[in-house]
Amino acid sequence: MGLKLADIDRHLTGSIPSTTSGWRRFVLEFLYFGIKEARACLFAGLFFAAVFLMPRAGLFGIPRYDALLLFAVLVQLWMVASGIETWDELKAISVFHLVGFALEVFKTSGPIQSWSYPDFAYTKLFGVPLFSGFMYAAVGSYIIQAWRLFDLRIQHHPPYWMATLIALLIYLNFFTHHYIGDYRWYLAACALGLYARSTVLFRPLDRDRKMPLLLAFLLIGFFIWLAENISTFFGIWRYPNQIGAWSTVHLGKWSAWALLVMMTFTIVVHLKHIRGKIHIAQ
C-alpha cells in the first residue's frame, strides 16, 4: 500500500501536461483538485473516519478514546515509515498536538468547562484524552501535505516576525478571553490588514491558479467547523448546550477555527523546505 501511495504521489507532484481546453479542462482540473485535496487529507480523513466509526463502547475491550489514540499513533508511524511524511514534518505535527492539547486542558478545566469529554479512558491527562491533540495535528498534517501536492507558493507574505506575533496573540486570546475579554475580532482585523495582499499560488494540474490567502483560511476553518458538528453529534465531546440534546455548533466557532488555521499555517511556514516558496512582502 505504501508503494502504491508513493506512485500516486509521484504522479500528482510530477508534470501533468494537458492539451484540453474549455469545459473539458475545467472538469479535468477540478477532478485533480479533488484528488489532491483528498490525498492531502489522508491523516485527517483516516483519523476522523475512526472518530465517527469507533463504537461508543470501544474496540476489543479498549475504551474508545484509548483506541483512537492508538490508531492515530499507528497512522502517523506508517506515514513516516512509508516516506509520505518526513521526520521534520512529524516534529511540526507534534508541536500542533502539544499546542492543541494544552488548549484542551484549559478549556475543559473546572473553572472554564467550555466543553467536556464524558467517556472513560486510561489515557486521560487532566481530564483530557490524549487523542484530542491529534485533531489539531490533523490540520497541520493537511497543510503540510497540501503544500507539496499543490506546489504551493505564497506571494506577499507578511514578515515572519509579524505573522508569528499575530499567531501568538491569537493563541493567547483563546485563554485570556475568559478573564480580560474576547479580542478575537480585533485580532481578525489586524490579520486582515496583515494578509490583505497575500496570495496563495497552487497547481491543480499544469497551470498555476491563485486565491487570496485569507479566503483559504476561511474555507479550511469552515470545513473544520463541519467536522466539529459531526464529532459532537456522535458524542466525542460536548458543549454545555449539547448535554441534554444535540444542537448545531455555534457559527461563531467558524471564526475561531479560521484563526486557529492561521496560527497553524504560521508554524508550517517555519519549516526549512517551505520557506523557499514564500515571498515576503517589502
Secondary structure, 3 states (H helix, E strand, C coil): CHHHHHHHHHHHHCCCCCCCCHHHHHHHHHHHHHHHHHHHCHHHHHHHHHHHHCCCCCECCECHHHHHHHHHHHHHHHHHHCCCCCHHHHHHHHHHHHHHHHHHHHHCCCCCCCCECCCCCCCEECCEEHHHHHHHHHHHHHHHHHHHHCCCEEEEECCHHHHHHHHHHHHHHHHHHHHHCCCHHHHHHHHHHHCCCCEEEECCCCCCEEEEHHHHHHHHHHHHHHHHHHHHHCCCCECHHHCCCCCCCCCHHHHHHHHHHHHHHHHHCCCHHHHCCEEECC
